[in-house]
């Protein structure tokens, strides 16, 4: 009886401690870094110029999860980094749209060439990201020289050269 009560009490205390720690995870945007803090101590820093894309979808690969709530469905932001072992970092700010707007403006200050940061809506950034991926795949495709694909290809190449 005593042992069962202690196990239940210990589990309840552990869950309250976990909840309390999760509630104290905060996300701050500085001049050069996105900082993840716990009890105001910086735990993780992500350079703003290292951020490739931000999405509200789940990541494709392995990610770091920094959740400040148990229900992440409407607060999730996935940050894709340009470098590093784990390319994705998942965070849950209080209001993801306000946080995203602040993050985009900070990234534009640091890296004015970031095209996705200049767009306003998530749909626009997702469309831009998909077109960039298609362009990369197309540029990686093997191009054949005229005549490598048989007589038909050399005939087409000669017609293009004539015009």
N, C-alpha and C positions, 0 to 999 in steps of 0.2 A: 504494500500500500504506500509506504513512504517513498520507495524507489520510483514507483509509477508517478506519484505526485511531483517528485523532483524532476523527472524526465519531461513531463508536460510543462512545468514551470520554466525549466531551462529552454525548452523549445520556444515558448511564448516570449521569453526575454530576448532570445536570439532573433526572433522575427521582428520584435519592436526595435531592436538595435539596428537590424538591417534596414528597416523602413526609415528610421531616423537618419542613417547615413545616406540613403538614397535621396531623401528630401534635402540634404545639404550639398548635393552636387549642383554646381552652377557653371554657366558658360559665359565667358567674357570675351569681348572682341577688343583687342588692343590696337596699337598703331602698326605692329608687325606680326602679331600672333593671335590665334584663337586659343584661349586658355580654358582648360577644364579644371575647375577647382573643387576641392572638398574641404569644408570648414575653412574657406578662404586661403588654403594652401594650394598652390598650383601643382597639379598632378601630371598634366599633359599639356604640351604646347604644340600647335600646328602652325607652321609659317603660312601666312596669307598668300604668298606667291607660290606655295607648294600645292594649293588647292586647284584641282583640275575641273571639278564639277560638283554641284550640290543638287540632290534629288530628294523627293519625299517618298520614294519607293525603297523597298528592302534592297540590300546590296546583293550583287551577283556572286561574290566570293566571301572569303573569310573576313570578318570585320571585328573591330574593337567596339564594344557596346558600353556606352556611358549613359545609362538611363536614370532619370531622376523621378520616374513614376513606374507603377506596375502596368498601367494601361498606356501603351505606346502608340496605338493605332493612329491617332490624330495629332500626335506631337513629334513624330519621327522625322529627322533630317539625316540623310546619308551624305557624308562628305567623301568625295573621291580625291585621293591625293595623287600627285604626279610621281612621287618616288616613295620608297619604303617597302618593308616586307608586307605589312598589312595595308593595302591600298584604301580600304574603306574604314570610316569611323562613323558610328551611329550615335547621334545625340538626341535628346528630347528637351528642347527649350520650352519655356512656358507658352509662348506664342510663336509658332514656327514661321509664320509669314512676316511678322515684324522682325524677328531675328534674321531671317533670310535677307530682308531688305537692308538691314544694317550690315550684314556680312558682305553683300554685294557692293555696297558703297565703300566699305573698307578695302575690298579687293580692287576696286577701280582706282582707289587712291594709290595703292601699292603697284598694281599692274594694269595700266590703262589699255593694254592689248587684249585683256581677257574679254572675249566676245560674249560669253554666256552671262557675265556679270552686268552687261549693259541692257539685257533684256528684262522685261518686267514680269511676265507670267511664267509659271512652271511649264506650260505647254510649249511656249516658245523656246525655252532652254532645252527641253527634251528633244524637240524637233531639230534644233541646231546640233545637239550632241549626236543624234542619230545620223545626220548628214555628214558630220565629221568622221564618224566611224565608217560610213560607206565610202567616203573619199579615200580613207586610209586603205580599205580593202581593195578599192579600184587601183590605187597607186601601187599596191603590192602585187597586183596581177601581172602575169608574164606577158610581155608584148612580143610578138613575133616579127622578125624582119621580113620585108617583101620577098616572096619566093620560098619561104620556109614551109609554107603550108600547101605546096603543090602549085600546079599551073594556074589554077583559078585565082589564087591569091596574088601571084605575080602579074596576072592580067589586070586585076583591079588596081594594083599599085601602079602599073604603067599608065592606066587610064587617068588616075589621079595626078600623076606627074605631068601628063600632057595638058591638063586643064589649068 
